[in-house]
Amino acid sequence: MITYEQLQMLRATGHVQRCHTTPHHGSYSLAEHCWHVMHLIMSLHPNPSLALLKAAAYHDSPEMITGDIPAPAKADWPNLNQAVKEAEASVLDLIGIPELFHDLGVEDFLWLQLLDRLELYLWCLDQISLGNAHAEDMAERIRKGLEAQPVIPDQIKKFMLHDLQFVV
């Protein structure tokens, strides 16, 4: 059973701002991001599991303590990436959802990873449409990473090919 304090911490995660190192228009909170990831799953996945939807809702919750550390920083400093993973596991314990990713199968985890990145790509497109050139480099990095992904479920691949003109 979750405690009141843990619930308050979970609620606070929604206020964490994403992409704080990239100048952007408006707010982009974890609450918005997770909501959009969940809706991508419900729109594209033929039969999403409850575990996948829970993981989508809470997958970035540890960032309430660690902050949203940019992916390039974690990629450039593997020691930082490992420390962040350890910290995030501790935070999941602290807020009472240590099993969050334990119930995900390989396919569900793949869906979460891909749609997490795809949601950020769509946010970049929104920013670019508002005239924010700062989002262009991020969008291009995400696009190249998704196009190079060796395994993509058919529903996601179809969306990427037909609606976003990806080359996959």
N, C-alpha and C positions, 0 to 999 in steps of 0.2 A: 504494500500500500504506500502510495506517495504521500509525503508530508506536506504541510502547508508551505514550509520554507522551500522545499524542492519545487512545488508548483509555482511559487513566486519566481524562482530562478528560471524555470522553463518559460514563464510568461515574459521575463526580462530578455530572453534571447531574441525575441522578435524585434527589439529595438536596436540591435546591433546593426551598424551600417556596413554594407558591402562596398567593395571597390573604392575604399577611401583614398587609395593612392592614385586614382585616376579622376581628374576633374570631370564632373558630370552634372547634368541638369536634374534637379529634384532629389528626392530621397530614394534610396534603394536599400531597404531593410531586409533582414533575414526572414521576417514574416512574409514580405512580398515574394521573395525568392522561393521560399518553401511552398507557398500557396501556388505559385506558378509551376513548380516542379510537380506537385501533386496533380494539377490539372493537365499537364502534359501526359503524365502517366495514365490518368483516367480517359484522356482523349485518344491516345495511341495504343495503349496496351489492351489486348483482347480480353484479358481476365486477370486484372491485377490482384495480387494477394494482399491480405490485411497487413502482413509484415512489411511489404513493399510500401504501402501507403503510410504506415507509421514511420518507417525509415525516411521517407520523403519529408514528412512533417517535422521530424526531429534531427535530421542528419547533420545539420550545422549548429546544433545547440551548444556544443562545447565552445563555440566562438564567443559566447557571452563572457568567457574568461580569457581565452587565448586571443580573441580578436580575429578578424578576417585577414589572415596572412596570405599575401598574393602567391599564386601558384608558381610564378617564375622564381620567387625567392626560395621557395621550398625545393624547386628543381635545381637551383644553382648551389644550394647548401644542403646536402643530404643529411648532415648532422642536425640541422634545424628541422628538417622534415621529420626525422626520427623523434626528436624531442617533442615536436608538436603532436605526433601520433600518440606518444606516451601521455602527454598532458591531456589530450582529448579523451583518452580512455579513462583517466582519473576523473575528469569532469563528468563523464557519463555515469560513473559510479556515484559521484557526489549528488547529482541531480536525480538519481533513482531510476535510470534507464540503461543499466550496464549491458543488457541483453539486446540492445537495439539492432545490432547487425548480426547477432548470432542466429536469428531465425531466417535470415535471407539466404536463399540458395544462390548458386553461381549466376543463374540467369537473372534473378531479381537484382542482384548486386550490379550486374552489367547494365540493366535498365536504369538503375539509380545513377550510376556514374555517367552514362551517356546523356540522360535527360537533365542532370545537374549542369553539365557543360552546355548542352543545347539551350537551356534556359538562359544562361549567361550570354550566349551568342545572340539570342533574341533580344535581350536587354541592350546589347551593343547596337543592334540594328535600330532599336528605338532611339537610342542616344544619337546615332549617326543621322537618323531622319530629323532630329531636332537641331542638326548642325554641329554636333560635338565631334570634331575630328580626333579628339583624344581617345575615343573608343575604337577607332579604325584598326590600330595595331593589335589591340586585344581581340577584336573580332577575327582578324586574319590568323592570329595564333590558334584560336579555338577552331576555326574552320579547317586549318591544316591538320590539327590534331585529330579532329573528328573524321576527316577524309582518310587519314592514315590508320584509323582504327581497324584491326583485322576482323573483328566480329561485330556485326551490327544486326539486331533483330529486324526482320523484314518490314515491320510497321514503321520503325524509326527510319530505316533506309529509304522507304518510299516517300516519307515526308521530307527528308533531306534532299532527295533527288528532285522530286516534282515541285515542291513548294519553295525550297530554298536554293535550288540549282547547285547542290553539292556534287562533287565528282567522287562517288564511292564505288 
